[in-house]
Structure formats: structure tokens, C-alpha cells
Amino acid sequence: MYVECSGNLGGSGGFVKRSCRDTIAAMTPPEPVETRTTAPAAGRSAQTATLAEIAREAGVSAPTVSKVLNGRADVAPATRSRVEELLRAYGYRRRRAEASRSPLIDLVFHELESAWAMEVIRGVENVARDAGLSVVLSESAGRLTPGRTWADQVAARRPHGVILVLSGLDESQRALLTSRSIPFVVMDPAGDPGVDVPSIGATNWQGGLAATRHLIELGHTRIGAITGPSRMMCSRARVDGYRAALETAGLPVDPALIATGDFHHEAGYRQGLELLRRPDRPTAVFALNDLQALGLYEAARELGLRIPEDLSVVGFDDLPVARWVGPPLTSVRQPLTEMAEAAARLVLDLGREDQAPVATRVELATSLVVRSSTAPPPA
């Protein structure tokens, strides 16, 4: 079963569509009785703390602490903050109990509007289906961390785990999920997720190197690039691979041939026009992702340039559309579906007390797929 949800993760209301709110509520198990005691975090006394003791220190009842743990909305913000701080200070972690979890995996995107997202959804759904779980989809409207209320909503649902795509968690969100024993994995992290955060990525640097080296081997010496956002680690790694290939071949890295994009079609079109209108235009462009490559195709057509006779183009991701466009696009294959499957398996493994994952930081290999959009430069 597939549950699709959307909306504003940071707004005052819930982000779950009305059509699926009742379904999720029905999946949510009854609140478990909390009897777990845990050691306090560094800097506190060596004494363990029960929920009753945390409640006394916070000046509230034990049921109120339980409400906070379960993400209930009927707790005053000041009380919630006080209890959350004590839970973090004592390093409280709920006992993992299969019976207390909803049959859900939360999948969070920073943006959903692309074929890229569909490949990821397909991979997570493959694993969830085999495990008898459903998938809750949400997006953070372009933000690299979900909004303020999101973690409370996840705590209330009590899913088997959370997968964040090109997103991350702030310290308070991480602490909240950890205290509820809700495992999380970051897929294709936008920045450095931290040494203790499980993550699944791809060999972006190697992919950028392979794309640019392919163009160099065809004889191109003026090779442009349309980057992604500088805040995203995958974009920086691909650009570094591009630079390394040029430098290794003894070719200059010309800053004028590096245009800043945002991984969207419009950026490929806009920046493509600027690059291709130059009197010393590049004979080849590495677009850093397929959507920008398609925008570059449009810019080339508008300027009367033929691909690959006048301009060679390489993308990144190898989305299904790369095979359908004319001419078919040479692209670096990023195994998105396999990455998503690996993230889903990892988050489920992290939730099993009897099965520790073999590795929690994984990079899957990229590979160059050569099609008809690249050729030697014009004579």
C-alpha cells in the first residue's frame, strides 16, 4: 500500500493530506507504556533517569512526558521545550519495540518536482512493499532541513524509520528522533551529514571526472560546465571531478566557462544561452545533471547549434528521459533506485536490535553511459 502526503512541513497545520490522515491514524499503534531507564549524557550525574524522574525535574506529570515522547499536540510549547531538553540531557532513548511502530517509512524530499524523485520513490517502495510497509511522502519546499513541526508529526506517527533525500536534520530534530528510537538515514546528503549520521551516496567526484575525461578524449579543449547549487555537496564533488580531469590533461580551468545553475531545466536553458553566445564558446558542456542538460539542448536549438555536430553535451543521473531525447543523451549513471533501496534497507536494519548494519556510510558507484550527444569537436 502506498500513502502519499504533501504540504508545508513548517506550517502551523499538519502536512498530511486529509485523504490519508485517517489511514495514518489507523496505522498508529496505541501509546506504549514507558519504563525505559537510560544513562545521562556527559556532564550529568551518573544516575539513570526514569520517565517519572524526568517528569519531577520538569515539574510535570509522567503522562505529560509520555505525550511529548509520542508527539502529541496537546502540550504547551514551553513545557514541551523543557521536557525535550531534559530528554536530550539524559540521553533518553525509548526501547525499540516492533509492536509500538506504525507500518510506515517516512520519505522526505527537499523538492519533489522531477523525474529524479520518482526514481528514488520507486526504490524505497520496492523495499517497503517487501517488508509489508507503506511510504509517507513529504517535501520541505526547497529547504535543506524540514520545518519546525515536522519532527513532532513523525514522532506521533512512530514509523519504522525516516529517509531524507538531499536534506538533513538539525540537532533538535536528530535528538527527538533518537529519543524515540526512530532510525533515520540521509540519502545523497546536501552537506556533510556528520560522522554519526547514516548516509547513502554516490561517487560524484568520480562521475564528474569520467564525464569530463570522455570529452577530453574526444578532442575537446574548451569544455564548459553548468553547476548545481554550491551548498550541495554532490554539486561541489562533480565540479571538483571536472576540474581534476582538465588539470590532469594539462588544460586550463577557465572560470568564464563555469556557469552556476540549480539543477533545474530553466537553469540549463538560461546558463546555456550565456555560454553558447560567447564569441569563444565551448565546444562541449558538462551539465552536471540531466535536467540542466535538457535545458541546454533547448538553448542550442534556439541558437541553431546541432548536437553533437556543433556541441557535445554530457548530463548526470541517467534518468529514463536521457534515452528518449534527440539525440539520446550521454550521461553519468547515478544508481538512484539502487541508492534508495539501500537507504530503505539500512533504515530498517537500524531499527532491529538483533541485527546491526554492516556499514552505515555507503557510496554506490557511478558509470558513464555514452550515447549520441557527444562527438569530436567541429574541425
Contacts in CASP RR format, 6 or more apart in sequence:
PFRMAT RR
TARGET T0000
AUTHOR 0000-0000-0000
METHOD contacts of the structure
MODEL  1
MYVECSGNLGGSGGFVKRSCRDTIAAMTPPEPVETRTTAPAAGRSAQTAT
LAEIAREAGVSAPTVSKVLNGRADVAPATRSRVEELLRAYGYRRRRAEAS
RSPLIDLVFHELESAWAMEVIRGVENVARDAGLSVVLSESAGRLTPGRTW
ADQVAARRPHGVILVLSGLDESQRALLTSRSIPFVVMDPAGDPGVDVPSI
GATNWQGGLAATRHLIELGHTRIGAITGPSRMMCSRARVDGYRAALETAG
LPVDPALIATGDFHHEAGYRQGLELLRRPDRPTAVFALNDLQALGLYEAA
RELGLRIPEDLSVVGFDDLPVARWVGPPLTSVRQPLTEMAEAAARLVLDL
GREDQAPVATRVELATSLVVRSSTAPPPA
1 134 0 8 1.000
2 125 0 8 1.000
2 134 0 8 1.000
2 135 0 8 1.000
3 20 0 8 1.000
3 23 0 8 1.000
3 24 0 8 1.000
3 104 0 8 1.000
3 134 0 8 1.000
3 135 0 8 1.000
3 136 0 8 1.000
3 137 0 8 1.000
4 17 0 8 1.000
4 20 0 8 1.000
4 135 0 8 1.000
4 136 0 8 1.000
4 137 0 8 1.000
5 15 0 8 1.000
5 16 0 8 1.000
5 17 0 8 1.000
5 20 0 8 1.000
5 24 0 8 1.000
5 136 0 8 1.000
5 137 0 8 1.000
5 138 0 8 1.000
6 15 0 8 1.000
6 17 0 8 1.000
6 112 0 8 1.000
6 137 0 8 1.000
6 138 0 8 1.000
6 139 0 8 1.000
7 15 0 8 1.000
7 17 0 8 1.000
7 138 0 8 1.000
7 139 0 8 1.000
7 141 0 8 1.000
8 14 0 8 1.000
8 15 0 8 1.000
8 141 0 8 1.000
9 15 0 8 1.000
9 108 0 8 1.000
9 138 0 8 1.000
9 139 0 8 1.000
9 140 0 8 1.000
9 141 0 8 1.000
9 143 0 8 1.000
9 146 0 8 1.000
9 147 0 8 1.000
9 149 0 8 1.000
9 150 0 8 1.000
10 140 0 8 1.000
10 146 0 8 1.000
10 147 0 8 1.000
10 148 0 8 1.000
10 149 0 8 1.000
10 150 0 8 1.000
11 147 0 8 1.000
11 148 0 8 1.000
11 149 0 8 1.000
12 149 0 8 1.000
13 149 0 8 1.000
14 149 0 8 1.000
14 153 0 8 1.000
15 138 0 8 1.000
15 150 0 8 1.000
15 153 0 8 1.000
16 24 0 8 1.000
16 136 0 8 1.000
16 153 0 8 1.000
24 102 0 8 1.000
24 104 0 8 1.000
24 136 0 8 1.000
24 157 0 8 1.000
27 102 0 8 1.000
27 103 0 8 1.000
27 104 0 8 1.000
27 134 0 8 1.000
27 157 0 8 1.000
28 102 0 8 1.000
28 156 0 8 1.000
28 157 0 8 1.000
28 158 0 8 1.000
29 99 0 8 1.000
29 100 0 8 1.000
29 101 0 8 1.000
29 102 0 8 1.000
29 158 0 8 1.000
31 66 0 8 1.000
31 70 0 8 1.000
32 94 0 8 1.000
32 97 0 8 1.000
32 99 0 8 1.000
32 100 0 8 1.000
34 51 0 8 1.000
34 65 0 8 1.000
34 66 0 8 1.000
34 69 0 8 1.000
34 94 0 8 1.000
35 50 0 8 1.000
35 51 0 8 1.000
35 95 0 8 1.000
36 50 0 8 1.000
36 51 0 8 1.000
36 92 0 8 1.000
36 93 0 8 1.000
36 94 0 8 1.000
36 95 0 8 1.000
37 48 0 8 1.000
37 49 0 8 1.000
37 50 0 8 1.000
38 48 0 8 1.000
38 49 0 8 1.000
38 90 0 8 1.000
38 91 0 8 1.000
38 92 0 8 1.000
38 93 0 8 1.000
39 46 0 8 1.000
39 48 0 8 1.000
39 90 0 8 1.000
39 91 0 8 1.000
40 46 0 8 1.000
40 47 0 8 1.000
40 48 0 8 1.000
40 49 0 8 1.000
40 89 0 8 1.000
40 90 0 8 1.000
40 91 0 8 1.000
41 88 0 8 1.000
41 89 0 8 1.000
41 90 0 8 1.000
41 91 0 8 1.000
44 89 0 8 1.000
44 90 0 8 1.000
49 57 0 8 1.000
49 86 0 8 1.000
49 90 0 8 1.000
49 92 0 8 1.000
51 62 0 8 1.000
51 65 0 8 1.000
51 66 0 8 1.000
51 69 0 8 1.000
52 62 0 8 1.000
54 65 0 8 1.000
54 83 0 8 1.000
54 86 0 8 1.000
54 87 0 8 1.000
54 90 0 8 1.000
54 92 0 8 1.000
55 61 0 8 1.000
55 62 0 8 1.000
55 64 0 8 1.000
55 65 0 8 1.000
57 86 0 8 1.000
58 64 0 8 1.000
58 65 0 8 1.000
58 79 0 8 1.000
58 82 0 8 1.000
58 83 0 8 1.000
58 86 0 8 1.000
59 82 0 8 1.000
60 79 0 8 1.000
60 82 0 8 1.000
60 83 0 8 1.000
64 75 0 8 1.000
64 79 0 8 1.000
64 83 0 8 1.000
65 83 0 8 1.000
65 87 0 8 1.000
67 74 0 8 1.000
67 75 0 8 1.000
68 75 0 8 1.000
68 79 0 8 1.000
68 80 0 8 1.000
68 83 0 8 1.000
68 84 0 8 1.000
68 87 0 8 1.000
69 87 0 8 1.000
69 94 0 8 1.000
69 155 0 8 1.000
69 179 0 8 1.000
69 180 0 8 1.000
70 155 0 8 1.000
70 156 0 8 1.000
70 158 0 8 1.000
71 152 0 8 1.000
71 153 0 8 1.000
71 155 0 8 1.000
71 156 0 8 1.000
72 156 0 8 1.000
73 152 0 8 1.000
73 156 0 8 1.000
75 83 0 8 1.000
84 172 0 8 1.000
84 175 0 8 1.000
84 176 0 8 1.000
86 92 0 8 1.000
87 175 0 8 1.000
87 179 0 8 1.000
88 172 0 8 1.000
88 175 0 8 1.000
88 179 0 8 1.000
91 178 0 8 1.000
91 179 0 8 1.000
92 179 0 8 1.000
93 178 0 8 1.000
93 179 0 8 1.000
93 181 0 8 1.000
94 179 0 8 1.000
94 180 0 8 1.000
94 181 0 8 1.000
95 181 0 8 1.000
96 181 0 8 1.000
96 351 0 8 1.000
96 352 0 8 1.000
96 353 0 8 1.000
100 158 0 8 1.000
101 158 0 8 1.000
101 159 0 8 1.000
101 160 0 8 1.000
102 157 0 8 1.000
102 158 0 8 1.000
102 159 0 8 1.000
102 160 0 8 1.000
103 132 0 8 1.000
103 133 0 8 1.000
103 134 0 8 1.000
103 160 0 8 1.000
104 133 0 8 1.000
104 134 0 8 1.000
104 135 0 8 1.000
104 136 0 8 1.000
104 157 0 8 1.000
104 159 0 8 1.000
104 160 0 8 1.000
104 161 0 8 1.000
105 124 0 8 1.000
105 128 0 8 1.000
105 133 0 8 1.000
105 134 0 8 1.000
105 135 0 8 1.000
105 136 0 8 1.000
105 159 0 8 1.000
105 160 0 8 1.000
105 161 0 8 1.000
105 162 0 8 1.000
105 163 0 8 1.000
105 344 0 8 1.000
105 347 0 8 1.000
105 348 0 8 1.000
106 136 0 8 1.000
106 138 0 8 1.000
106 154 0 8 1.000
106 157 0 8 1.000
106 159 0 8 1.000
106 161 0 8 1.000
106 162 0 8 1.000
106 163 0 8 1.000
107 120 0 8 1.000
107 121 0 8 1.000
107 124 0 8 1.000
107 135 0 8 1.000
107 136 0 8 1.000
107 137 0 8 1.000
107 138 0 8 1.000
107 162 0 8 1.000
107 163 0 8 1.000
107 165 0 8 1.000
108 138 0 8 1.000
108 139 0 8 1.000
108 140 0 8 1.000
108 146 0 8 1.000
108 150 0 8 1.000
108 162 0 8 1.000
108 163 0 8 1.000
108 164 0 8 1.000
108 165 0 8 1.000
108 167 0 8 1.000
109 117 0 8 1.000
109 120 0 8 1.000
109 137 0 8 1.000
109 138 0 8 1.000
109 139 0 8 1.000
109 140 0 8 1.000
109 165 0 8 1.000
109 166 0 8 1.000
109 167 0 8 1.000
110 139 0 8 1.000
110 140 0 8 1.000
110 141 0 8 1.000
110 142 0 8 1.000
110 143 0 8 1.000
110 144 0 8 1.000
110 165 0 8 1.000
110 166 0 8 1.000
110 167 0 8 1.000
110 190 0 8 1.000
111 117 0 8 1.000
111 139 0 8 1.000
111 141 0 8 1.000
111 142 0 8 1.000
111 166 0 8 1.000
112 137 0 8 1.000
112 139 0 8 1.000
114 291 0 8 1.000
115 291 0 8 1.000
115 319 0 8 1.000
115 320 0 8 1.000
115 321 0 8 1.000
116 289 0 8 1.000
116 290 0 8 1.000
116 291 0 8 1.000
116 317 0 8 1.000
116 319 0 8 1.000
116 336 0 8 1.000
117 165 0 8 1.000
119 319 0 8 1.000
119 336 0 8 1.000
119 337 0 8 1.000
119 340 0 8 1.000
120 165 0 8 1.000
120 187 0 8 1.000
120 336 0 8 1.000
120 337 0 8 1.000
120 339 0 8 1.000
120 340 0 8 1.000
121 135 0 8 1.000
121 137 0 8 1.000
121 340 0 8 1.000
122 337 0 8 1.000
122 340 0 8 1.000
123 336 0 8 1.000
123 337 0 8 1.000
123 338 0 8 1.000
123 340 0 8 1.000
123 341 0 8 1.000
123 344 0 8 1.000
124 135 0 8 1.000
124 163 0 8 1.000
124 340 0 8 1.000
124 341 0 8 1.000
124 343 0 8 1.000
124 344 0 8 1.000
125 135 0 8 1.000
126 337 0 8 1.000
126 341 0 8 1.000
126 344 0 8 1.000
127 340 0 8 1.000
127 341 0 8 1.000
127 344 0 8 1.000
127 345 0 8 1.000
127 348 0 8 1.000
128 134 0 8 1.000
128 135 0 8 1.000
128 344 0 8 1.000
131 160 0 8 1.000
131 348 0 8 1.000
133 160 0 8 1.000
136 157 0 8 1.000
136 159 0 8 1.000
138 146 0 8 1.000
138 150 0 8 1.000
140 146 0 8 1.000
140 147 0 8 1.000
140 150 0 8 1.000
140 167 0 8 1.000
143 167 0 8 1.000
144 166 0 8 1.000
144 167 0 8 1.000
144 168 0 8 1.000
144 190 0 8 1.000
144 191 0 8 1.000
144 231 0 8 1.000
145 167 0 8 1.000
145 168 0 8 1.000
145 169 0 8 1.000
145 170 0 8 1.000
145 173 0 8 1.000
146 164 0 8 1.000
146 167 0 8 1.000
146 168 0 8 1.000
146 169 0 8 1.000
146 173 0 8 1.000
150 173 0 8 1.000
151 169 0 8 1.000
151 172 0 8 1.000
151 173 0 8 1.000
151 176 0 8 1.000
151 177 0 8 1.000
152 176 0 8 1.000
154 162 0 8 1.000
154 177 0 8 1.000
154 182 0 8 1.000
155 176 0 8 1.000
155 177 0 8 1.000
155 180 0 8 1.000
155 182 0 8 1.000
158 180 0 8 1.000
158 182 0 8 1.000
159 182 0 8 1.000
160 183 0 8 1.000
160 347 0 8 1.000
160 348 0 8 1.000
160 351 0 8 1.000
161 182 0 8 1.000
161 183 0 8 1.000
161 184 0 8 1.000
161 347 0 8 1.000
161 348 0 8 1.000
161 350 0 8 1.000
161 351 0 8 1.000
162 177 0 8 1.000
162 182 0 8 1.000
162 183 0 8 1.000
162 184 0 8 1.000
162 185 0 8 1.000
162 347 0 8 1.000
163 184 0 8 1.000
163 185 0 8 1.000
163 186 0 8 1.000
163 187 0 8 1.000
163 340 0 8 1.000
163 343 0 8 1.000
163 344 0 8 1.000
163 347 0 8 1.000
164 184 0 8 1.000
164 185 0 8 1.000
164 186 0 8 1.000
164 187 0 8 1.000
165 186 0 8 1.000
165 187 0 8 1.000
165 188 0 8 1.000
166 187 0 8 1.000
166 188 0 8 1.000
166 189 0 8 1.000
166 190 0 8 1.000
166 232 0 8 1.000
166 234 0 8 1.000
167 186 0 8 1.000
167 190 0 8 1.000
168 186 0 8 1.000
168 189 0 8 1.000
168 190 0 8 1.000
168 193 0 8 1.000
169 177 0 8 1.000
169 184 0 8 1.000
169 186 0 8 1.000
169 197 0 8 1.000
174 184 0 8 1.000
174 197 0 8 1.000
177 183 0 8 1.000
177 184 0 8 1.000
181 351 0 8 1.000
183 198 0 8 1.000
183 347 0 8 1.000
183 350 0 8 1.000
183 351 0 8 1.000
184 197 0 8 1.000
184 198 0 8 1.000
184 347 0 8 1.000
185 198 0 8 1.000
185 199 0 8 1.000
185 200 0 8 1.000
185 343 0 8 1.000
185 346 0 8 1.000
185 347 0 8 1.000
185 350 0 8 1.000
186 193 0 8 1.000
186 197 0 8 1.000
186 198 0 8 1.000
186 199 0 8 1.000
186 200 0 8 1.000
187 199 0 8 1.000
187 200 0 8 1.000
187 201 0 8 1.000
187 339 0 8 1.000
187 340 0 8 1.000
187 343 0 8 1.000
188 200 0 8 1.000
188 201 0 8 1.000
188 202 0 8 1.000
188 234 0 8 1.000
188 339 0 8 1.000
189 197 0 8 1.000
189 199 0 8 1.000
189 201 0 8 1.000
189 233 0 8 1.000
190 231 0 8 1.000
190 232 0 8 1.000
190 233 0 8 1.000
190 234 0 8 1.000
191 231 0 8 1.000
191 232 0 8 1.000
191 233 0 8 1.000
192 233 0 8 1.000
193 199 0 8 1.000
198 346 0 8 1.000
198 347 0 8 1.000
198 350 0 8 1.000
198 357 0 8 1.000
198 360 0 8 1.000
198 361 0 8 1.000
199 360 0 8 1.000
199 361 0 8 1.000
199 362 0 8 1.000
200 339 0 8 1.000
200 342 0 8 1.000
200 343 0 8 1.000
200 346 0 8 1.000
200 362 0 8 1.000
200 363 0 8 1.000
200 364 0 8 1.000
201 339 0 8 1.000
201 362 0 8 1.000
201 363 0 8 1.000
201 364 0 8 1.000
202 234 0 8 1.000
202 334 0 8 1.000
202 335 0 8 1.000
202 339 0 8 1.000
202 363 0 8 1.000
202 364 0 8 1.000
202 365 0 8 1.000
202 366 0 8 1.000
203 363 0 8 1.000
203 364 0 8 1.000
203 365 0 8 1.000
203 366 0 8 1.000
204 233 0 8 1.000
204 234 0 8 1.000
204 237 0 8 1.000
204 238 0 8 1.000
204 334 0 8 1.000
204 366 0 8 1.000
205 237 0 8 1.000
205 238 0 8 1.000
205 240 0 8 1.000
205 241 0 8 1.000
205 244 0 8 1.000
206 241 0 8 1.000
206 365 0 8 1.000
206 366 0 8 1.000
207 238 0 8 1.000
207 241 0 8 1.000
207 316 0 8 1.000
207 332 0 8 1.000
207 366 0 8 1.000
207 368 0 8 1.000
208 237 0 8 1.000
208 238 0 8 1.000
208 239 0 8 1.000
208 241 0 8 1.000
208 242 0 8 1.000
208 245 0 8 1.000
208 286 0 8 1.000
208 288 0 8 1.000
208 316 0 8 1.000
208 332 0 8 1.000
209 241 0 8 1.000
209 242 0 8 1.000
209 244 0 8 1.000
209 245 0 8 1.000
210 332 0 8 1.000
210 366 0 8 1.000
210 367 0 8 1.000
210 368 0 8 1.000
211 238 0 8 1.000
211 242 0 8 1.000
211 245 0 8 1.000
211 286 0 8 1.000
211 314 0 8 1.000
211 315 0 8 1.000
211 316 0 8 1.000
211 332 0 8 1.000
211 368 0 8 1.000
212 223 0 8 1.000
212 241 0 8 1.000
212 242 0 8 1.000
212 245 0 8 1.000
212 246 0 8 1.000
212 286 0 8 1.000
212 314 0 8 1.000
213 245 0 8 1.000
213 248 0 8 1.000
213 249 0 8 1.000
214 314 0 8 1.000
214 330 0 8 1.000
214 368 0 8 1.000
214 370 0 8 1.000
214 374 0 8 1.000
215 223 0 8 1.000
215 284 0 8 1.000
215 286 0 8 1.000
215 312 0 8 1.000
215 314 0 8 1.000
215 374 0 8 1.000
216 223 0 8 1.000
216 245 0 8 1.000
216 246 0 8 1.000
216 249 0 8 1.000
216 251 0 8 1.000
218 284 0 8 1.000
218 312 0 8 1.000
218 374 0 8 1.000
218 375 0 8 1.000
218 376 0 8 1.000
218 377 0 8 1.000
219 376 0 8 1.000
219 377 0 8 1.000
220 282 0 8 1.000
220 283 0 8 1.000
220 284 0 8 1.000
220 312 0 8 1.000
220 376 0 8 1.000
220 377 0 8 1.000
221 251 0 8 1.000
221 283 0 8 1.000
221 377 0 8 1.000
222 254 0 8 1.000
222 257 0 8 1.000
222 280 0 8 1.000
222 281 0 8 1.000
222 282 0 8 1.000
222 283 0 8 1.000
222 284 0 8 1.000
223 242 0 8 1.000
223 246 0 8 1.000
223 251 0 8 1.000
223 257 0 8 1.000
223 282 0 8 1.000
223 283 0 8 1.000
223 284 0 8 1.000
223 285 0 8 1.000
223 286 0 8 1.000
224 254 0 8 1.000
224 257 0 8 1.000
224 258 0 8 1.000
224 259 0 8 1.000
224 275 0 8 1.000
224 282 0 8 1.000
224 284 0 8 1.000
224 285 0 8 1.000
224 286 0 8 1.000
225 239 0 8 1.000
225 242 0 8 1.000
225 257 0 8 1.000
225 258 0 8 1.000
225 259 0 8 1.000
225 285 0 8 1.000
225 286 0 8 1.000
225 287 0 8 1.000
225 288 0 8 1.000
226 259 0 8 1.000
226 260 0 8 1.000
226 261 0 8 1.000
226 267 0 8 1.000
226 268 0 8 1.000
226 271 0 8 1.000
226 272 0 8 1.000
226 275 0 8 1.000
226 285 0 8 1.000
226 286 0 8 1.000
226 287 0 8 1.000
226 288 0 8 1.000
226 292 0 8 1.000
226 296 0 8 1.000
227 235 0 8 1.000
227 238 0 8 1.000
227 239 0 8 1.000
227 258 0 8 1.000
227 259 0 8 1.000
227 260 0 8 1.000
227 261 0 8 1.000
227 288 0 8 1.000
228 235 0 8 1.000
228 260 0 8 1.000
228 261 0 8 1.000
228 262 0 8 1.000
228 263 0 8 1.000
228 267 0 8 1.000
228 288 0 8 1.000
228 289 0 8 1.000
228 292 0 8 1.000
229 235 0 8 1.000
229 261 0 8 1.000
229 262 0 8 1.000
229 263 0 8 1.000
230 236 0 8 1.000
230 260 0 8 1.000
232 263 0 8 1.000
235 263 0 8 1.000
235 288 0 8 1.000
238 286 0 8 1.000
238 288 0 8 1.000
238 316 0 8 1.000
239 258 0 8 1.000
239 288 0 8 1.000
242 286 0 8 1.000
243 253 0 8 1.000
246 252 0 8 1.000
246 253 0 8 1.000
247 253 0 8 1.000
256 278 0 8 1.000
257 275 0 8 1.000
257 282 0 8 1.000
259 271 0 8 1.000
259 272 0 8 1.000
259 274 0 8 1.000
259 275 0 8 1.000
260 271 0 8 1.000
261 267 0 8 1.000
261 268 0 8 1.000
261 271 0 8 1.000
261 292 0 8 1.000
263 288 0 8 1.000
263 289 0 8 1.000
263 291 0 8 1.000
263 292 0 8 1.000
264 291 0 8 1.000
264 292 0 8 1.000
265 291 0 8 1.000
265 292 0 8 1.000
265 294 0 8 1.000
265 295 0 8 1.000
265 298 0 8 1.000
266 295 0 8 1.000
267 292 0 8 1.000
267 295 0 8 1.000
268 287 0 8 1.000
268 291 0 8 1.000
268 292 0 8 1.000
268 293 0 8 1.000
268 294 0 8 1.000
268 295 0 8 1.000
268 296 0 8 1.000
268 299 0 8 1.000
269 295 0 8 1.000
269 296 0 8 1.000
269 298 0 8 1.000
269 299 0 8 1.000
270 299 0 8 1.000
271 292 0 8 1.000
271 296 0 8 1.000
272 285 0 8 1.000
272 295 0 8 1.000
272 296 0 8 1.000
272 299 0 8 1.000
272 300 0 8 1.000
273 299 0 8 1.000
273 302 0 8 1.000
273 303 0 8 1.000
275 281 0 8 1.000
275 282 0 8 1.000
275 285 0 8 1.000
276 282 0 8 1.000
276 299 0 8 1.000
276 300 0 8 1.000
276 303 0 8 1.000
276 305 0 8 1.000
276 311 0 8 1.000
277 303 0 8 1.000
282 311 0 8 1.000
283 310 0 8 1.000
283 311 0 8 1.000
283 312 0 8 1.000
283 377 0 8 1.000
283 378 0 8 1.000
284 311 0 8 1.000
284 312 0 8 1.000
284 313 0 8 1.000
284 314 0 8 1.000
284 374 0 8 1.000
284 377 0 8 1.000
285 296 0 8 1.000
285 311 0 8 1.000
285 312 0 8 1.000
285 313 0 8 1.000
285 314 0 8 1.000
286 314 0 8 1.000
286 315 0 8 1.000
286 316 0 8 1.000
287 293 0 8 1.000
287 295 0 8 1.000
287 296 0 8 1.000
287 313 0 8 1.000
287 314 0 8 1.000
287 315 0 8 1.000
287 316 0 8 1.000
288 315 0 8 1.000
288 316 0 8 1.000
289 315 0 8 1.000
289 316 0 8 1.000
289 317 0 8 1.000
290 315 0 8 1.000
290 316 0 8 1.000
290 317 0 8 1.000
290 318 0 8 1.000
290 319 0 8 1.000
290 321 0 8 1.000
290 322 0 8 1.000
290 329 0 8 1.000
290 331 0 8 1.000
291 319 0 8 1.000
292 315 0 8 1.000
293 313 0 8 1.000
293 314 0 8 1.000
293 315 0 8 1.000
293 316 0 8 1.000
293 322 0 8 1.000
293 329 0 8 1.000
293 331 0 8 1.000
293 373 0 8 1.000
294 321 0 8 1.000
294 325 0 8 1.000
294 329 0 8 1.000
296 313 0 8 1.000
297 307 0 8 1.000
297 313 0 8 1.000
297 325 0 8 1.000
297 326 0 8 1.000
297 329 0 8 1.000
300 306 0 8 1.000
300 307 0 8 1.000
300 310 0 8 1.000
300 311 0 8 1.000
300 313 0 8 1.000
304 310 0 8 1.000
305 311 0 8 1.000
307 313 0 8 1.000
307 326 0 8 1.000
307 327 0 8 1.000
307 373 0 8 1.000
308 327 0 8 1.000
308 372 0 8 1.000
308 373 0 8 1.000
308 374 0 8 1.000
308 375 0 8 1.000
309 375 0 8 1.000
309 378 0 8 1.000
310 378 0 8 1.000
312 330 0 8 1.000
312 373 0 8 1.000
312 374 0 8 1.000
312 375 0 8 1.000
312 377 0 8 1.000
313 329 0 8 1.000
313 330 0 8 1.000
313 373 0 8 1.000
313 374 0 8 1.000
314 329 0 8 1.000
314 330 0 8 1.000
314 331 0 8 1.000
314 332 0 8 1.000
314 373 0 8 1.000
314 374 0 8 1.000
315 322 0 8 1.000
315 329 0 8 1.000
315 330 0 8 1.000
315 331 0 8 1.000
315 332 0 8 1.000
316 331 0 8 1.000
316 332 0 8 1.000
316 334 0 8 1.000
317 331 0 8 1.000
317 332 0 8 1.000
317 333 0 8 1.000
317 334 0 8 1.000
317 336 0 8 1.000
318 331 0 8 1.000
318 332 0 8 1.000
318 333 0 8 1.000
318 334 0 8 1.000
318 369 0 8 1.000
319 331 0 8 1.000
321 329 0 8 1.000
322 328 0 8 1.000
322 329 0 8 1.000
322 331 0 8 1.000
322 369 0 8 1.000
322 371 0 8 1.000
323 329 0 8 1.000
323 371 0 8 1.000
326 372 0 8 1.000
327 371 0 8 1.000
327 372 0 8 1.000
327 373 0 8 1.000
328 371 0 8 1.000
328 372 0 8 1.000
328 373 0 8 1.000
329 371 0 8 1.000
329 373 0 8 1.000
330 368 0 8 1.000
330 369 0 8 1.000
330 370 0 8 1.000
330 371 0 8 1.000
330 372 0 8 1.000
330 373 0 8 1.000
330 374 0 8 1.000
331 368 0 8 1.000
331 369 0 8 1.000
331 371 0 8 1.000
332 366 0 8 1.000
332 367 0 8 1.000
332 368 0 8 1.000
332 369 0 8 1.000
333 366 0 8 1.000
333 367 0 8 1.000
333 368 0 8 1.000
333 369 0 8 1.000
334 366 0 8 1.000
335 364 0 8 1.000
335 365 0 8 1.000
335 366 0 8 1.000
338 364 0 8 1.000
339 364 0 8 1.000
342 362 0 8 1.000
342 364 0 8 1.000
346 357 0 8 1.000
346 360 0 8 1.000
346 362 0 8 1.000
349 355 0 8 1.000
349 356 0 8 1.000
349 357 0 8 1.000
350 357 0 8 1.000
350 360 0 8 1.000
END
